[in-house]
């Protein structure tokens, strides 16, 4: 009996990073947020793969928030532009984790 293989999907993930020596974040940053597109058969696999890749890159992932697949996001009313769709397609084609955006934090995010 052969097991049916689930198709890969691309998930949108927001990863919060802490600081780690040699992480390459800007001087004075207290951490960062990364918007990633990651392939996996389910969101849990996509999260595991993303965390593993980021740790290999000497980054310190603290928390991951999943926003679902492209179809799930569109059903929620999210607009996905051509550049974002291209990055999602690339993540799927390459079975990869794509970091689309990095926003460093400097400890003053909660100030008015």
C-alpha positions as CSV (number, residue, x, y, z in Angstrom):
1,X,0.0,0.0,0.0
2,X,1.5,3.3,-1.1
3,X,0.9,6.4,0.9
4,X,-0.4,9.4,-1.0
5,X,1.9,12.3,-0.9
6,X,0.4,15.6,0.2
7,X,1.1,18.5,-2.2
8,X,3.5,21.3,-1.0
9,X,1.9,24.6,-0.3
10,X,3.3,28.0,0.5
11,X,2.6,29.6,3.9
12,X,3.0,33.3,4.9
13,X,4.9,33.5,8.2
14,X,5.8,36.4,10.4
15,X,8.9,35.6,12.5
16,X,10.0,37.6,15.5
17,X,13.8,37.6,16.1
18,X,15.8,38.3,19.2
19,X,19.5,39.2,19.2
20,X,22.4,36.8,18.8
21,X,26.1,37.5,18.4
22,X,26.9,37.6,14.7
23,X,23.3,37.8,13.6
24,X,23.9,40.7,11.1
25,X,21.1,42.9,12.4
26,X,21.8,46.6,12.5
27,X,23.8,48.0,15.4
28,X,21.4,49.1,18.2
29,X,18.6,46.9,17.1
30,X,16.9,44.9,19.8
31,X,15.5,42.3,17.3
32,X,13.6,42.2,14.1
33,X,10.5,40.9,12.3
34,X,10.8,38.8,9.1
35,X,8.0,38.3,6.6
36,X,8.7,34.8,5.1
37,X,7.1,32.6,2.5
38,X,7.8,28.9,3.3
39,X,6.8,25.7,1.6
40,X,5.5,22.7,3.4
41,X,2.8,20.0,3.3
42,X,1.2,21.9,6.2
43,X,1.8,25.0,8.3
44,X,3.6,23.1,11.1
45,X,6.2,21.8,8.6
46,X,6.6,25.2,7.1
47,X,7.2,26.7,10.5
48,X,9.7,24.0,11.5
49,X,11.7,24.5,8.2
50,X,11.7,28.2,8.6
51,X,13.0,28.1,12.2
52,X,15.7,25.6,11.2
53,X,16.9,27.7,8.2
54,X,16.9,30.9,10.4
55,X,18.9,29.1,13.1
56,X,21.4,27.9,10.5
57,X,21.8,31.6,9.5
58,X,22.8,32.4,13.1
59,X,19.5,34.2,13.8
60,X,17.4,33.8,17.0
61,X,13.8,33.1,16.1
62,X,11.5,33.8,19.2
63,X,8.0,33.5,17.8
64,X,6.3,32.6,14.5
65,X,2.8,33.7,13.5
66,X,1.2,31.9,10.6
67,X,-1.1,33.7,8.1
68,X,-2.0,30.7,6.1
69,X,-1.7,29.8,2.4
70,X,-2.3,32.2,-0.5
71,X,-5.9,30.8,-0.9
72,X,-6.6,31.2,2.8
73,X,-5.3,34.8,2.8
74,X,-7.3,35.7,-0.3
75,X,-10.4,34.3,1.4
76,X,-9.8,36.6,4.3
77,X,-9.6,39.6,1.9
78,X,-5.9,40.0,1.8
79,X,-4.7,41.6,-1.4
80,X,-1.6,39.8,-2.9
81,X,0.3,41.9,-5.4
82,X,2.4,40.5,-8.3
83,X,5.7,40.8,-6.4
84,X,4.3,38.9,-3.4
85,X,2.8,36.2,-5.7
86,X,6.1,35.8,-7.5
87,X,7.9,35.2,-4.2
88,X,5.3,32.7,-3.2
89,X,5.7,30.9,-6.5
90,X,9.4,30.9,-6.1
91,X,9.2,29.4,-2.6
92,X,7.0,26.6,-3.9
93,X,9.2,25.9,-7.0
94,X,12.4,25.8,-5.0
95,X,10.9,24.1,-1.9
96,X,12.4,27.0,0.0
97,X,12.1,29.6,2.7
98,X,12.0,33.1,1.2
99,X,12.6,36.1,3.4
100,X,10.6,38.9,1.8
101,X,11.0,41.7,4.3
102,X,13.1,42.4,7.4
103,X,12.1,45.1,9.9
104,X,14.5,45.8,12.7
105,X,13.3,46.9,16.1
106,X,15.2,49.5,18.1
107,X,13.4,49.2,21.5
108,X,11.2,52.3,20.9
109,X,8.3,50.5,19.2
110,X,6.0,51.0,22.2
111,X,6.6,54.7,22.7
112,X,4.0,57.2,21.7
